[in-house]
Amino acid sequence: MSIRVFTDSTSYIDDETRQELGITAFPLSVHFPDESFKETEVEYDYFYNKIDRTGIIPTSSQPAMAEIYSAFEETVSRGDQVIAIFISSDMSGTYESALVAKDMLLKKHPAARIEVLDSRTNCMAMGLSVIEAARAVKEGLSLDETLQRARSIINRVQFYFIPATLDYLKKGGRIGGAAALIGSMLSIRPILHVDKGKTALLEKVRGARTAFERLLTLLEKADQEYGITKLVVHHIHDLPRGQKVAQMIADRYGFKPPVLSIGPVIGTHVGPGAVGIVYVTQE
């Protein structure tokens, strides 16, 4: 009996890590009026250029429940166990679809173990718990021990990010046009975070440099109060900006964290040029 680890594409775990650890990721999709893409298949340049050219913010959709059901069924039919960690249920219906698939399968396979977790977040804030689960499986831990490791990360992770522009938040209906205009004129940079499964405004500052410094202050405070065990820098289609934040961290702490890209499903709501940090505090 073995354990298979599942997640969705908004964990943004790179292909090499997924293959090495045996992680299966169900892709979410993005939809323009004239074409649709699985998130894992669209070229990011094409995607963002299309938004800029048309002014259309695409919609997104979760994986088909049948796809999740099929993968789970294949696993439990072999006598294996499932642990699946998905994007916050407040951001997508993926988690709920997986619960439906689980309930259907348990009627056919009542002895099966299928554990579905709501990460209450997204991006590598979710991905780190998925990776932790997969590493626990590699170490030979039981399903219950693996669940404990994953839940521990979920309970200790934080995700802060800064949009480069307010345009995408405006187009997506998350702020009004007047607020976006005034914010742009005053060089306002909102600092957002994921709080209890939802994106929320933490605070607003003037200027990009001030916003970056504020990220480091938040990180430093967490390190002083709890200690930091894992750290990742995220960017949306702007590697140089992500590397700049990583270098600022390196200059202050002597450690340069990995810089990882965020894909279209999350990127479409925040826009290119956004940067953020994901960290996990000590237990």
N, C-alpha and C positions, 0 to 999 in steps of 0.2 A: 504494500500500500504506500502510495506517495501523495504528496500535496502539490496541487497546481495553484499558482498565483495569477490572479487576473486584475486588470485595472482598465481605465479608458485612456484615450489619447491625450486628454488634457493634463495628464501627469507629466507629459513631456520628458519622459525617460528616454535617453538616446538609444538607438538601435543596438549598439554594441553591448550596453549594460543589460538591456532586455534579453538579448540572446544569451549572454553569459549566465544570467540568473534564471532563465526560463520563464520570463514574465510575458503573459499574453495581454495585449492592449486592444480593446474594442475601439475603433475609430468613430468619433463624432463627425458630423458633416456640416458644411456651410453651403448656403443656397443664395445665388443671385436669381433674378427673374428669368435669365436666359441660360443659366448653367449652374451645376452643382458639383461639389467636390467632397471627397473624403478628406478630412484634415491632414491625414498622413500622405496624401498624394499630390496636393496642390503646391506649386512653386510660390514661395512667399512674395517674391518680387512681382509676379503676375497678379497675385491676390490684392496686394496693397495698391498697386498701380491702377487696378480696375476700380477700386473704391474711390481713389482720388479722381479718376477720369469721369466716372459716372455720378459720383456723389451718393451712391446707393450703399447703405449699410446692409450687408447680407444677414439673413437669419441663420440660425444653427439648429441642428436636430441631433437627438441622441441616437445611439445604435439601436437597431431593431431588436425588440425583445426576443424574436425568434433566433437571432444570431447569438445572443447571450444564452438562451435556453439550449441551443444545439451544443455550444461549447461546454456548458455545465453537464449536459447529459452524457456527452462523450467521456467526460472525466469520471463521473460517478458510475457509469456503466462498467468501467474497468476496475471498480472498487477503490478508486482514488478519492481524495478529499479536495474541497474547494475553499480557498480564501480569496475574496474579491473586495477590492477597495476602490470606491468610485468618487467622482466629483460631488461636491456638496449637493444634497437634495434640494436646497434652496436655489441652486443655480441650474439644475438640469433634472430631468426625470429618469436619468440612467439608473440611479440607485433604486428607485421604485420599480422600474422594469425588472431589475435583477431580483428583487424580492418576489415579484410575481412569478418569475421563472423558477426561483427556488421553491415556492409553495407548490407549483405544478409538479416539479420533479419529486418532491418528497411524497407525493401521493403515489407515484410509481416506484420510488426507491425510499421507503420509509426509514431505512437504516443509514442512509447517506448523510455525510457531514458537508453542509454547504454554509459557509459563514460569509455574510455580506455586510461590509462596513461602510458607513457614511463618513467620509474623511472630514466633512464640514469645511472643506477648502478646495483648492485646485492647484495646478502647476506643481512645482517641486515641493510645495508645502504638503501636497498629497503624495507626490512621488517618493519622498524620503520614507514615508511609512510603508509604501509598496516595496521599496528596495530593502528595508529592514525585514519585512516579512519574508522576502525571497532569500535573503541571507540566512535567516533563521531556518528555513527549509533546507538550505544547503548544509547547514550545520547538523542536521538530523533532529531538530527539535520537533515535538509533537504539535498538532494543530492548536491545542489550547495554549501552549507556550508561544507559538508563533503569533497567535491572536494577542497575547499579552504584550509582546514586543511591539507589534503594530499599533496597538491602542496607546501605548506609552508615548510613541512619537506623535500621534494625533493630538494627544493632550498637552504636548509641550512645544508644538511648532507655532511660529509666528511668520506672517507674510505682510510686508509693507511695500508699497510701490508708488511711483510718481509718474503720471502721464506727462508727455512732452507737450501736448496740446489739449485744449478743452474741446476741440471740434468733434472728436469721436464720442465723447460723453454727451455732447449736445445732440449729435445726429441720432444717438441711441436713446434719446429722451431722458437721460439721467440728470441733466441740468438744463435750465432754460437758455434760450438764445441770448437774452440780455445778460445773464450771469456769465455766459461764455465770453461775450464781447468785452464786458468790463474786466473779467479775469485776465483776458489776453492783453488788454491795454495796460493793466497794472502788473503784468508779468506774474500773476498769481499761479502758484504751483500747489495743487491739493496733494496732500499725502493721504493715500488710501490704505486700508488694511482689510483683512478678512476677519470678521468678528462674528462668532457663533454661526458660521456658515454663509454669511452674507457680506458683500462688499460694502464698506462704510467709510465715511470721511473721518479721518483722525484729526487733521488740522490743515490750515492753509498758511503758506509762507510766501515771501516775495523773492522770486528769482530761482533759477535752477541750482546755482551753487549753494545757496542757503538750504534748499531742499535736500541736496546731497549730504550736506553737513548734518542736517537734522536726522537723516537716516543713520549716519554714523553715531550720533548721540543716542538714538534709540537702541542701537546695537550695544554701545558701550554701557548703557544703563542696565540692559539685560545681562550682560556679561558680569558686571559688578554684583548684581543682586542674585543671580542664579548660576552663572557660568554658561558658556556656549559650547556645545558639542559638535554641531553640524552647521555649516554656513554655505549658502549658494547665492550668487548674484544672477538675477534674471534680466533679460532685455527683450524688447519686441522689435525685431527687424532693425536693430541698431547696435551691432557688436562694439563699435568704438565707444559708444556711451556706456555700455555695460562694462567694458574693460577699464574705462575711466573710474567707475565706482569701485571696481575690484582693486585698482591700483591705490585709490584713496584708503581702502581698508588695509592693503598691504603696507602702505607708508605708516599707518598708525599702529598696526598690530604685528607686523612682520610676517603675516600669512596672507597669501593671495588666494581667495576662494575661486572655485570654478565659475565660469560665466556661461549660462545656458539660455537658449532661445525659447520664447513662448510662441506658440503657433496661432493660426487664424481664429479658432473658436473663441479663445480668450482675447486675442489681440484685436479682434473686430470691435470689442466694446471699449477698449482703452486707447488703441492707436499706436502706430509705430513711434519709436523713440522713447517709449516708457521704459523705466528701469525699476528694479526692486530688489529687495533682499528677503531671503528665507532663512530662518535660523531655528535651531532646536536647543532649548535650554537643558541643563543637566537635571537629572531626577532628584 
